[in-house]
Amino acid sequence: MIDMVEKYKVDGVVEVVLQACHTFNIEAVRVQRACEQAGVPYMKLETDYSTNDAGQVETRLGAFIEML
């Protein structure tokens, strides 16, 4: 993943994790550590893909983009 971050000159990484998917949630810890070590901003979005959290997702993404 870090090779791709460098190759495509990524400004930040947003990882979307399905709320009930424990496997991807565990893997997110490794992705976060790799981003921190590479100095790349990282944000994990946990969602159930319903429209109930659309406002929260929009707010968090907006804040993350402003931080970049």
PDB file of N, CA, C, O and CB in Angstrom:
ATOM      1  N   MET A   1       0.810  -1.169   0.000  1.00  0.00           N
ATOM      2  CA  MET A   1       0.000   0.000   0.000  1.00  0.00           C
ATOM      3  C   MET A   1       0.869   1.254   0.000  1.00  0.00           C
ATOM      4  O   MET A   1       0.582   2.207  -0.724  1.00  0.00           O
ATOM      5  CB  MET A   1      -0.930  -0.014   1.184  1.00  0.00           C
ATOM      6  N   ILE A   2       1.907   1.258   0.790  1.00  0.00           N
ATOM      7  CA  ILE A   2       2.769   2.438   0.861  1.00  0.00           C
ATOM      8  C   ILE A   2       3.450   2.678  -0.484  1.00  0.00           C
ATOM      9  O   ILE A   2       3.673   3.828  -0.863  1.00  0.00           O
ATOM     10  CB  ILE A   2       3.826   2.274   1.976  1.00  0.00           C
ATOM     11  N   ASP A   3       3.781   1.621  -1.205  1.00  0.00           N
ATOM     12  CA  ASP A   3       4.334   1.794  -2.555  1.00  0.00           C
ATOM     13  C   ASP A   3       3.348   2.541  -3.451  1.00  0.00           C
ATOM     14  O   ASP A   3       3.745   3.416  -4.220  1.00  0.00           O
ATOM     15  CB  ASP A   3       4.685   0.424  -3.178  1.00  0.00           C
ATOM     16  N   MET A   4       2.086   2.201  -3.353  1.00  0.00           N
ATOM     17  CA  MET A   4       1.063   2.886  -4.153  1.00  0.00           C
ATOM     18  C   MET A   4       0.887   4.332  -3.692  1.00  0.00           C
ATOM     19  O   MET A   4       0.679   5.220  -4.519  1.00  0.00           O
ATOM     20  CB  MET A   4      -0.281   2.136  -4.063  1.00  0.00           C
ATOM     21  N   VAL A   5       0.968   4.577  -2.398  1.00  0.00           N
ATOM     22  CA  VAL A   5       0.874   5.934  -1.868  1.00  0.00           C
ATOM     23  C   VAL A   5       1.977   6.794  -2.470  1.00  0.00           C
ATOM     24  O   VAL A   5       1.733   7.924  -2.894  1.00  0.00           O
ATOM     25  CB  VAL A   5       0.965   5.933  -0.322  1.00  0.00           C
ATOM     26  N   GLU A   6       3.181   6.258  -2.503  1.00  0.00           N
ATOM     27  CA  GLU A   6       4.315   6.999  -3.066  1.00  0.00           C
ATOM     28  C   GLU A   6       4.202   7.129  -4.578  1.00  0.00           C
ATOM     29  O   GLU A   6       4.469   8.197  -5.129  1.00  0.00           O
ATOM     30  CB  GLU A   6       5.631   6.315  -2.702  1.00  0.00           C
ATOM     31  N   LYS A   7       3.813   6.062  -5.250  1.00  0.00           N
ATOM     32  CA  LYS A   7       3.724   6.075  -6.711  1.00  0.00           C
ATOM     33  C   LYS A   7       2.710   7.111  -7.205  1.00  0.00           C
ATOM     34  O   LYS A   7       2.972   7.834  -8.166  1.00  0.00           O
ATOM     35  CB  LYS A   7       3.344   4.685  -7.229  1.00  0.00           C
ATOM     36  N   TYR A   8       1.567   7.176  -6.550  1.00  0.00           N
ATOM     37  CA  TYR A   8       0.504   8.083  -6.987  1.00  0.00           C
ATOM     38  C   TYR A   8       0.490   9.410  -6.228  1.00  0.00           C
ATOM     39  O   TYR A   8      -0.422  10.217  -6.407  1.00  0.00           O
ATOM     40  CB  TYR A   8      -0.830   7.406  -6.831  1.00  0.00           C
ATOM     41  N   LYS A   9       1.505   9.640  -5.374  1.00  0.00           N
ATOM     42  CA  LYS A   9       1.638  10.886  -4.624  1.00  0.00           C
ATOM     43  C   LYS A   9       0.347  11.227  -3.855  1.00  0.00           C
ATOM     44  O   LYS A   9      -0.206  12.320  -3.977  1.00  0.00           O
ATOM     45  CB  LYS A   9       2.002  12.034  -5.579  1.00  0.00           C
ATOM     46  N   VAL A  10      -0.093  10.273  -3.081  1.00  0.00           N
ATOM     47  CA  VAL A  10      -1.335  10.396  -2.313  1.00  0.00           C
ATOM     48  C   VAL A  10      -1.139  11.390  -1.166  1.00  0.00           C
ATOM     49  O   VAL A  10      -0.121  11.363  -0.473  1.00  0.00           O
ATOM     50  CB  VAL A  10      -1.783   9.011  -1.763  1.00  0.00           C
ATOM     51  N   ASP A  11      -2.127  12.267  -0.977  1.00  0.00           N
ATOM     52  CA  ASP A  11      -2.073  13.246   0.111  1.00  0.00           C
ATOM     53  C   ASP A  11      -2.575  12.673   1.428  1.00  0.00           C
ATOM     54  O   ASP A  11      -2.152  13.111   2.498  1.00  0.00           O
ATOM     55  CB  ASP A  11      -2.884  14.471  -0.251  1.00  0.00           C
ATOM     56  N   GLY A  12      -3.471  11.702   1.357  1.00  0.00           N
ATOM     57  CA  GLY A  12      -4.032  11.108   2.553  1.00  0.00           C
ATOM     58  C   GLY A  12      -4.783   9.831   2.199  1.00  0.00           C
ATOM     59  O   GLY A  12      -5.173   9.623   1.050  1.00  0.00           O
ATOM     60  N   VAL A  13      -4.981   8.981   3.203  1.00  0.00           N
ATOM     61  CA  VAL A  13      -5.640   7.695   2.995  1.00  0.00           C
ATOM     62  C   VAL A  13      -6.932   7.669   3.808  1.00  0.00           C
ATOM     63  O   VAL A  13      -6.932   7.936   5.010  1.00  0.00           O
ATOM     64  CB  VAL A  13      -4.703   6.509   3.395  1.00  0.00           C
ATOM     65  N   VAL A  14      -8.035   7.341   3.128  1.00  0.00           N
ATOM     66  CA  VAL A  14      -9.318   7.149   3.792  1.00  0.00           C
ATOM     67  C   VAL A  14      -9.684   5.683   3.625  1.00  0.00           C
ATOM     68  O   VAL A  14      -9.812   5.189   2.505  1.00  0.00           O
ATOM     69  CB  VAL A  14     -10.433   8.099   3.204  1.00  0.00           C
ATOM     70  N   GLU A  15      -9.850   4.998   4.736  1.00  0.00           N
ATOM     71  CA  GLU A  15     -10.213   3.588   4.699  1.00  0.00           C
ATOM     72  C   GLU A  15     -11.659   3.441   5.167  1.00  0.00           C
ATOM     73  O   GLU A  15     -12.020   3.918   6.242  1.00  0.00           O
ATOM     74  CB  GLU A  15      -9.251   2.736   5.581  1.00  0.00           C
ATOM     75  N   VAL A  16     -12.468   2.790   4.369  1.00  0.00           N
ATOM     76  CA  VAL A  16     -13.871   2.563   4.708  1.00  0.00           C
ATOM     77  C   VAL A  16     -14.018   1.117   5.179  1.00  0.00           C
ATOM     78  O   VAL A  16     -13.667   0.176   4.467  1.00  0.00           O
ATOM     79  CB  VAL A  16     -14.811   2.861   3.483  1.00  0.00           C
ATOM     80  N   VAL A  17     -14.541   0.964   6.383  1.00  0.00           N
ATOM     81  CA  VAL A  17     -14.689  -0.360   6.985  1.00  0.00           C
ATOM     82  C   VAL A  17     -16.161  -0.601   7.280  1.00  0.00           C
ATOM     83  O   VAL A  17     -16.817   0.215   7.926  1.00  0.00           O
ATOM     84  CB  VAL A  17     -13.835  -0.491   8.282  1.00  0.00           C
ATOM     85  N   LEU A  18     -16.667  -1.720   6.804  1.00  0.00           N
ATOM     86  CA  LEU A  18     -18.043  -2.107   7.099  1.00  0.00           C
ATOM     87  C   LEU A  18     -18.158  -2.392   8.598  1.00  0.00           C
ATOM     88  O   LEU A  18     -17.347  -3.125   9.164  1.00  0.00           O
ATOM     89  CB  LEU A  18     -18.473  -3.355   6.254  1.00  0.00           C
ATOM     90  N   GLN A  19     -19.149  -1.818   9.217  1.00  0.00           N
ATOM     91  CA  GLN A  19     -19.294  -1.852  10.666  1.00  0.00           C
ATOM     92  C   GLN A  19     -19.225  -3.260  11.260  1.00  0.00           C
ATOM     93  O   GLN A  19     -18.634  -3.437  12.325  1.00  0.00           O
ATOM     94  CB  GLN A  19     -20.591  -1.217  11.048  1.00  0.00           C
ATOM     95  N   ALA A  20     -19.795  -4.239  10.621  1.00  0.00           N
ATOM     96  CA  ALA A  20     -19.831  -5.591  11.183  1.00  0.00           C
ATOM     97  C   ALA A  20     -18.675  -6.461  10.716  1.00  0.00           C
ATOM     98  O   ALA A  20     -18.630  -7.643  11.056  1.00  0.00           O
ATOM     99  CB  ALA A  20     -21.130  -6.259  10.825  1.00  0.00           C
ATOM    100  N   CYS A  21     -17.747  -5.920   9.956  1.00  0.00           N
ATOM    101  CA  CYS A  21     -16.663  -6.731   9.399  1.00  0.00           C
ATOM    102  C   CYS A  21     -15.424  -6.656  10.296  1.00  0.00           C
ATOM    103  O   CYS A  21     -14.583  -5.770  10.149  1.00  0.00           O
ATOM    104  CB  CYS A  21     -16.318  -6.264   7.965  1.00  0.00           C
ATOM    105  N   HIS A  22     -15.336  -7.592  11.209  1.00  0.00           N
ATOM    106  CA  HIS A  22     -14.247  -7.603  12.176  1.00  0.00           C
ATOM    107  C   HIS A  22     -12.878  -7.778  11.498  1.00  0.00           C
ATOM    108  O   HIS A  22     -11.889  -7.198  11.947  1.00  0.00           O
ATOM    109  CB  HIS A  22     -14.471  -8.717  13.195  1.00  0.00           C
ATOM    110  N   THR A  23     -12.819  -8.554  10.449  1.00  0.00           N
ATOM    111  CA  THR A  23     -11.555  -8.817   9.758  1.00  0.00           C
ATOM    112  C   THR A  23     -10.945  -7.529   9.213  1.00  0.00           C
ATOM    113  O   THR A  23      -9.765  -7.261   9.440  1.00  0.00           O
ATOM    114  CB  THR A  23     -11.769  -9.819   8.617  1.00  0.00           C
ATOM    115  N   PHE A  24     -11.733  -6.734   8.501  1.00  0.00           N
ATOM    116  CA  PHE A  24     -11.217  -5.481   7.956  1.00  0.00           C
ATOM    117  C   PHE A  24     -10.918  -4.476   9.055  1.00  0.00           C
ATOM    118  O   PHE A  24     -10.005  -3.661   8.920  1.00  0.00           O
ATOM    119  CB  PHE A  24     -12.208  -4.887   6.968  1.00  0.00           C
ATOM    120  N   ASN A  25     -11.673  -4.525  10.136  1.00  0.00           N
ATOM    121  CA  ASN A  25     -11.432  -3.617  11.249  1.00  0.00           C
ATOM    122  C   ASN A  25     -10.082  -3.906  11.902  1.00  0.00           C
ATOM    123  O   ASN A  25      -9.375  -2.979  12.297  1.00  0.00           O
ATOM    124  CB  ASN A  25     -12.559  -3.728  12.283  1.00  0.00           C
ATOM    125  N   ILE A  26      -9.725  -5.168  12.018  1.00  0.00           N
ATOM    126  CA  ILE A  26      -8.418  -5.535  12.572  1.00  0.00           C
ATOM    127  C   ILE A  26      -7.302  -5.101  11.623  1.00  0.00           C
ATOM    128  O   ILE A  26      -6.276  -4.581  12.061  1.00  0.00           O
ATOM    129  CB  ILE A  26      -8.342  -7.060  12.831  1.00  0.00           C
ATOM    130  N   GLU A  27      -7.504  -5.313  10.331  1.00  0.00           N
ATOM    131  CA  GLU A  27      -6.499  -4.934   9.332  1.00  0.00           C
ATOM    132  C   GLU A  27      -6.291  -3.426   9.298  1.00  0.00           C
ATOM    133  O   GLU A  27      -5.202  -2.957   8.966  1.00  0.00           O
ATOM    134  CB  GLU A  27      -6.912  -5.433   7.944  1.00  0.00           C
ATOM    135  N   ALA A  28      -7.323  -2.669   9.639  1.00  0.00           N
ATOM    136  CA  ALA A  28      -7.220  -1.208   9.629  1.00  0.00           C
ATOM    137  C   ALA A  28      -6.133  -0.708  10.570  1.00  0.00           C
ATOM    138  O   ALA A  28      -5.527   0.333  10.313  1.00  0.00           O
ATOM    139  CB  ALA A  28      -8.553  -0.587  10.011  1.00  0.00           C
ATOM    140  N   VAL A  29      -5.880  -1.419  11.635  1.00  0.00           N
ATOM    141  CA  VAL A  29      -4.819  -1.031  12.575  1.00  0.00           C
ATOM    142  C   VAL A  29      -3.461  -1.065  11.876  1.00  0.00           C
ATOM    143  O   VAL A  29      -2.638  -0.172  12.074  1.00  0.00           O
ATOM    144  CB  VAL A  29      -4.811  -1.968  13.814  1.00  0.00           C
ATOM    145  N   ARG A  30      -3.229  -2.078  11.074  1.00  0.00           N
ATOM    146  CA  ARG A  30      -1.955  -2.190  10.342  1.00  0.00           C
ATOM    147  C   ARG A  30      -1.829  -1.098   9.286  1.00  0.00           C
ATOM    148  O   ARG A  30      -0.748  -0.546   9.079  1.00  0.00           O
ATOM    149  CB  ARG A  30      -1.833  -3.574   9.678  1.00  0.00           C
ATOM    150  N   VAL A  31      -2.936  -0.790   8.623  1.00  0.00           N
ATOM    151  CA  VAL A  31      -2.927   0.270   7.610  1.00  0.00           C
ATOM    152  C   VAL A  31      -2.630   1.614   8.281  1.00  0.00           C
ATOM    153  O   VAL A  31      -1.840   2.408   7.770  1.00  0.00           O
ATOM    154  CB  VAL A  31      -4.290   0.325   6.848  1.00  0.00           C
ATOM    155  N   GLN A  32      -3.263   1.859   9.417  1.00  0.00           N
ATOM    156  CA  GLN A  32      -3.037   3.106  10.142  1.00  0.00           C
ATOM    157  C   GLN A  32      -1.573   3.235  10.568  1.00  0.00           C
ATOM    158  O   GLN A  32      -0.977   4.299  10.403  1.00  0.00           O
ATOM    159  CB  GLN A  32      -3.956   3.182  11.372  1.00  0.00           C
ATOM    160  N   ARG A  33      -1.000   2.189  11.100  1.00  0.00           N
ATOM    161  CA  ARG A  33       0.411   2.223  11.512  1.00  0.00           C
ATOM    162  C   ARG A  33       1.329   2.496  10.330  1.00  0.00           C
ATOM    163  O   ARG A  33       2.264   3.289  10.434  1.00  0.00           O
ATOM    164  CB  ARG A  33       0.806   0.903  12.179  1.00  0.00           C
ATOM    165  N   ALA A  34       1.063   1.840   9.209  1.00  0.00           N
ATOM    166  CA  ALA A  34       1.894   2.049   8.014  1.00  0.00           C
ATOM    167  C   ALA A  34       1.807   3.493   7.546  1.00  0.00           C
ATOM    168  O   ALA A  34       2.815   4.085   7.160  1.00  0.00           O
ATOM    169  CB  ALA A  34       1.463   1.099   6.877  1.00  0.00           C
ATOM    170  N   CYS A  35       0.619   4.058   7.579  1.00  0.00           N
ATOM    171  CA  CYS A  35       0.459   5.459   7.169  1.00  0.00           C
ATOM    172  C   CYS A  35       1.184   6.396   8.133  1.00  0.00           C
ATOM    173  O   CYS A  35       1.847   7.340   7.704  1.00  0.00           O
ATOM    174  CB  CYS A  35      -1.034   5.832   7.096  1.00  0.00           C
ATOM    175  N   GLU A  36       1.060   6.138   9.416  1.00  0.00           N
ATOM    176  CA  GLU A  36       1.755   6.963  10.409  1.00  0.00           C
ATOM    177  C   GLU A  36       3.263   6.911  10.213  1.00  0.00           C
ATOM    178  O   GLU A  36       3.936   7.940  10.271  1.00  0.00           O
ATOM    179  CB  GLU A  36       1.398   6.507  11.824  1.00  0.00           C
ATOM    180  N   GLN A  37       3.794   5.713   9.982  1.00  0.00           N
ATOM    181  CA  GLN A  37       5.242   5.575   9.769  1.00  0.00           C
ATOM    182  C   GLN A  37       5.703   6.278   8.503  1.00  0.00           C
ATOM    183  O   GLN A  37       6.828   6.772   8.438  1.00  0.00           O
ATOM    184  CB  GLN A  37       5.625   4.106   9.703  1.00  0.00           C
ATOM    185  N   ALA A  38       4.836   6.324   7.495  1.00  0.00           N
ATOM    186  CA  ALA A  38       5.184   6.977   6.233  1.00  0.00           C
ATOM    187  C   ALA A  38       4.873   8.474   6.270  1.00  0.00           C
ATOM    188  O   ALA A  38       5.215   9.202   5.338  1.00  0.00           O
ATOM    189  CB  ALA A  38       4.435   6.318   5.074  1.00  0.00           C
ATOM    190  N   GLY A  39       4.229   8.932   7.339  1.00  0.00           N
ATOM    191  CA  GLY A  39       3.896  10.345   7.456  1.00  0.00           C
ATOM    192  C   GLY A  39       2.720  10.767   6.586  1.00  0.00           C
ATOM    193  O   GLY A  39       2.624  11.924   6.178  1.00  0.00           O
ATOM    194  N   VAL A  40       1.831   9.825   6.306  1.00  0.00           N
ATOM    195  CA  VAL A  40       0.672  10.091   5.452  1.00  0.00           C
ATOM    196  C   VAL A  40      -0.570  10.183   6.343  1.00  0.00           C
ATOM    197  O   VAL A  40      -0.827   9.270   7.128  1.00  0.00           O
ATOM    198  CB  VAL A  40       0.502   8.973   4.353  1.00  0.00           C
ATOM    199  N   PRO A  41      -1.345  11.269   6.235  1.00  0.00           N
ATOM    200  CA  PRO A  41      -2.574  11.372   7.028  1.00  0.00           C
ATOM    201  C   PRO A  41      -3.518  10.202   6.728  1.00  0.00           C
ATOM    202  O   PRO A  41      -3.630   9.749   5.589  1.00  0.00           O
ATOM    203  CB  PRO A  41      -3.284  12.714   6.746  1.00  0.00           C
ATOM    204  N   TYR A  42      -4.185   9.731   7.771  1.00  0.00           N
ATOM    205  CA  TYR A  42      -5.040   8.545   7.667  1.00  0.00           C
ATOM    206  C   TYR A  42      -6.346   8.795   8.402  1.00  0.00           C
ATOM    207  O   TYR A  42      -6.365   9.408   9.470  1.00  0.00           O
ATOM    208  CB  TYR A  42      -4.325   7.290   8.237  1.00  0.00           C
ATOM    209  N   MET A  43      -7.437   8.315   7.819  1.00  0.00           N
ATOM    210  CA  MET A  43      -8.723   8.358   8.493  1.00  0.00           C
ATOM    211  C   MET A  43      -9.474   7.063   8.202  1.00  0.00           C
ATOM    212  O   MET A  43      -9.547   6.607   7.061  1.00  0.00           O
ATOM    213  CB  MET A  43      -9.550   9.597   8.042  1.00  0.00           C
ATOM    214  N   LYS A  44     -10.031   6.481   9.267  1.00  0.00           N
ATOM    215  CA  LYS A  44     -10.858   5.280   9.107  1.00  0.00           C
ATOM    216  C   LYS A  44     -12.318   5.676   9.269  1.00  0.00           C
ATOM    217  O   LYS A  44     -12.706   6.284  10.266  1.00  0.00           O
ATOM    218  CB  LYS A  44     -10.460   4.169  10.142  1.00  0.00           C
ATOM    219  N   LEU A  45     -13.115   5.321   8.276  1.00  0.00           N
ATOM    220  CA  LEU A  45     -14.555   5.534   8.338  1.00  0.00           C
ATOM    221  C   LEU A  45     -15.218   4.189   8.557  1.00  0.00           C
ATOM    222  O   LEU A  45     -15.070   3.271   7.750  1.00  0.00           O
ATOM    223  CB  LEU A  45     -15.091   6.222   7.043  1.00  0.00           C
ATOM    224  N   GLU A  46     -15.947   4.079   9.653  1.00  0.00           N
ATOM    225  CA  GLU A  46     -16.682   2.855   9.916  1.00  0.00           C
ATOM    226  C   GLU A  46     -18.151   3.134   9.637  1.00  0.00           C
ATOM    227  O   GLU A  46     -18.728   4.056  10.214  1.00  0.00           O
ATOM    228  CB  GLU A  46     -16.462   2.353  11.385  1.00  0.00           C
ATOM    229  N   THR A  47     -18.756   2.351   8.760  1.00  0.00           N
ATOM    230  CA  THR A  47     -20.135   2.593   8.359  1.00  0.00           C
ATOM    231  C   THR A  47     -20.853   1.279   8.106  1.00  0.00           C
ATOM    232  O   THR A  47     -20.229   0.240   7.890  1.00  0.00           O
ATOM    233  CB  THR A  47     -20.187   3.477   7.111  1.00  0.00           C
ATOM    234  N   ASP A  48     -22.176   1.347   8.137  1.00  0.00           N
ATOM    235  CA  ASP A  48     -22.973   0.181   7.789  1.00  0.00           C
ATOM    236  C   ASP A  48     -23.570   0.341   6.388  1.00  0.00           C
ATOM    237  O   ASP A  48     -24.449  -0.424   5.991  1.00  0.00           O
ATOM    238  CB  ASP A  48     -24.087  -0.039   8.828  1.00  0.00           C
ATOM    239  N   TYR A  49     -23.089   1.330   5.651  1.00  0.00           N
ATOM    240  CA  TYR A  49     -23.514   1.632   4.280  1.00  0.00           C
ATOM    241  C   TYR A  49     -24.990   2.006   4.167  1.00  0.00           C
ATOM    242  O   TYR A  49     -25.577   1.904   3.090  1.00  0.00           O
ATOM    243  CB  TYR A  49     -23.235   0.451   3.395  1.00  0.00           C
ATOM    244  N   SER A  50     -25.583   2.433   5.265  1.00  0.00           N
ATOM    245  CA  SER A  50     -26.940   2.952   5.187  1.00  0.00           C
ATOM    246  C   SER A  50     -26.845   4.473   5.045  1.00  0.00           C
ATOM    247  O   SER A  50     -25.759   5.043   5.153  1.00  0.00           O
ATOM    248  CB  SER A  50     -27.789   2.542   6.450  1.00  0.00           C
ATOM    249  N   THR A  51     -27.965   5.113   4.806  1.00  0.00           N
ATOM    250  CA  THR A  51     -27.958   6.569   4.684  1.00  0.00           C
ATOM    251  C   THR A  51     -28.042   7.258   6.043  1.00  0.00           C
ATOM    252  O   THR A  51     -27.987   8.486   6.120  1.00  0.00           O
ATOM    253  CB  THR A  51     -29.111   7.024   3.806  1.00  0.00           C
ATOM    254  N   ASN A  52     -28.173   6.488   7.103  1.00  0.00           N
ATOM    255  CA  ASN A  52     -28.310   7.067   8.443  1.00  0.00           C
ATOM    256  C   ASN A  52     -27.105   7.875   8.880  1.00  0.00           C
ATOM    257  O   ASN A  52     -27.260   8.851   9.614  1.00  0.00           O
ATOM    258  CB  ASN A  52     -28.556   5.983   9.440  1.00  0.00           C
ATOM    259  N   ASP A  53     -25.908   7.499   8.451  1.00  0.00           N
ATOM    260  CA  ASP A  53     -24.709   8.203   8.896  1.00  0.00           C
ATOM    261  C   ASP A  53     -24.112   9.096   7.800  1.00  0.00           C
ATOM    262  O   ASP A  53     -22.954   9.503   7.891  1.00  0.00           O
ATOM    263  CB  ASP A  53     -23.669   7.200   9.362  1.00  0.00           C
ATOM    264  N   ALA A  54     -24.901   9.397   6.773  1.00  0.00           N
ATOM    265  CA  ALA A  54     -24.398  10.191   5.646  1.00  0.00           C
ATOM    266  C   ALA A  54     -23.903  11.570   6.091  1.00  0.00           C
ATOM    267  O   ALA A  54     -22.865  12.036   5.622  1.00  0.00           O
ATOM    268  CB  ALA A  54     -25.493  10.352   4.591  1.00  0.00           C
ATOM    269  N   GLY A  55     -24.633  12.217   6.984  1.00  0.00           N
ATOM    270  CA  GLY A  55     -24.216  13.532   7.473  1.00  0.00           C
ATOM    271  C   GLY A  55     -22.901  13.476   8.213  1.00  0.00           C
ATOM    272  O   GLY A  55     -22.033  14.325   8.014  1.00  0.00           O
ATOM    273  N   GLN A  56     -22.749  12.480   9.067  1.00  0.00           N
ATOM    274  CA  GLN A  56     -21.513  12.327   9.831  1.00  0.00           C
ATOM    275  C   GLN A  56     -20.341  12.026   8.908  1.00  0.00           C
ATOM    276  O   GLN A  56     -19.251  12.568   9.092  1.00  0.00           O
ATOM    277  CB  GLN A  56     -21.661  11.216  10.877  1.00  0.00           C
ATOM    278  N   VAL A  57     -20.554  11.169   7.921  1.00  0.00           N
ATOM    279  CA  VAL A  57     -19.493  10.826   6.965  1.00  0.00           C
ATOM    280  C   VAL A  57     -19.081  12.072   6.187  1.00  0.00           C
ATOM    281  O   VAL A  57     -17.891  12.324   5.996  1.00  0.00           O
ATOM    282  CB  VAL A  57     -19.962   9.708   5.990  1.00  0.00           C
ATOM    283  N   GLU A  58     -20.056  12.843   5.743  1.00  0.00           N
ATOM    284  CA  GLU A  58     -19.761  14.063   4.984  1.00  0.00           C
ATOM    285  C   GLU A  58     -18.953  15.051   5.824  1.00  0.00           C
ATOM    286  O   GLU A  58     -18.001  15.653   5.328  1.00  0.00           O
ATOM    287  CB  GLU A  58     -21.062  14.724   4.504  1.00  0.00           C
ATOM    288  N   THR A  59     -19.326  15.217   7.081  1.00  0.00           N
ATOM    289  CA  THR A  59     -18.618  16.127   7.977  1.00  0.00           C
ATOM    290  C   THR A  59     -17.187  15.670   8.213  1.00  0.00           C
ATOM    291  O   THR A  59     -16.256  16.473   8.151  1.00  0.00           O
ATOM    292  CB  THR A  59     -19.353  16.241   9.306  1.00  0.00           C
ATOM    293  N   ARG A  60     -17.010  14.383   8.485  1.00  0.00           N
ATOM    294  CA  ARG A  60     -15.671  13.864   8.753  1.00  0.00           C
ATOM    295  C   ARG A  60     -14.768  13.960   7.533  1.00  0.00           C
ATOM    296  O   ARG A  60     -13.597  14.325   7.646  1.00  0.00           O
ATOM    297  CB  ARG A  60     -15.754  12.424   9.215  1.00  0.00           C
ATOM    298  N   LEU A  61     -15.325  13.626   6.347  1.00  0.00           N
ATOM    299  CA  LEU A  61     -14.535  13.734   5.120  1.00  0.00           C
ATOM    300  C   LEU A  61     -14.160  15.186   4.833  1.00  0.00           C
ATOM    301  O   LEU A  61     -13.033  15.469   4.425  1.00  0.00           O
ATOM    302  CB  LEU A  61     -15.309  13.147   3.933  1.00  0.00           C
ATOM    303  N   GLY A  62     -15.090  16.095   5.043  1.00  0.00           N
ATOM    304  CA  GLY A  62     -14.802  17.512   4.839  1.00  0.00           C
ATOM    305  C   GLY A  62     -13.690  18.000   5.747  1.00  0.00           C
ATOM    306  O   GLY A  62     -12.806  18.734   5.306  1.00  0.00           O
ATOM    307  N   ALA A  63     -13.723  17.604   7.000  1.00  0.00           N
ATOM    308  CA  ALA A  63     -12.677  17.997   7.948  1.00  0.00           C
ATOM    309  C   ALA A  63     -11.336  17.397   7.563  1.00  0.00           C
ATOM    310  O   ALA A  63     -10.301  18.055   7.671  1.00  0.00           O
ATOM    311  CB  ALA A  63     -13.051  17.568   9.368  1.00  0.00           C
ATOM    312  N   PHE A  64     -11.354  16.155   7.117  1.00  0.00           N
ATOM    313  CA  PHE A  64     -10.106  15.489   6.718  1.00  0.00           C
ATOM    314  C   PHE A  64      -9.491  16.196   5.503  1.00  0.00           C
ATOM    315  O   PHE A  64      -8.280  16.414   5.452  1.00  0.00           O
ATOM    316  CB  PHE A  64     -10.366  13.988   6.397  1.00  0.00           C
ATOM    317  N   ILE A  65     -10.328  16.546   4.536  1.00  0.00           N
ATOM    318  CA  ILE A  65      -9.831  17.238   3.341  1.00  0.00           C
ATOM    319  C   ILE A  65      -9.277  18.605   3.706  1.00  0.00           C
ATOM    320  O   ILE A  65      -8.238  19.005   3.180  1.00  0.00           O
ATOM    321  CB  ILE A  65     -10.947  17.383   2.292  1.00  0.00           C
ATOM    322  N   GLU A  66      -9.948  19.334   4.599  1.00  0.00           N
ATOM    323  CA  GLU A  66      -9.445  20.632   5.028  1.00  0.00           C
ATOM    324  C   GLU A  66      -8.101  20.500   5.739  1.00  0.00           C
ATOM    325  O   GLU A  66      -7.243  21.373   5.616  1.00  0.00           O
ATOM    326  CB  GLU A  66     -10.456  21.314   5.942  1.00  0.00           C
ATOM    327  N   MET A  67      -7.919  19.411   6.482  1.00  0.00           N
ATOM    328  CA  MET A  67      -6.667  19.183   7.203  1.00  0.00           C
ATOM    329  C   MET A  67      -5.504  18.964   6.226  1.00  0.00           C
ATOM    330  O   MET A  67      -4.360  19.315   6.515  1.00  0.00           O
ATOM    331  CB  MET A  67      -6.805  17.970   8.147  1.00  0.00           C
ATOM    332  N   LEU A  68      -5.824  18.370   5.052  1.00  0.00           N
ATOM    333  CA  LEU A  68      -4.772  18.109   4.084  1.00  0.00           C
ATOM    334  C   LEU A  68      -4.252  19.413   3.530  1.00  0.00           C
ATOM    335  O   LEU A  68      -3.352  19.411   2.690  1.00  0.00           O
ATOM    336  CB  LEU A  68      -5.276  17.208   2.955  1.00  0.00           C
TER     337      LEU A  68
END
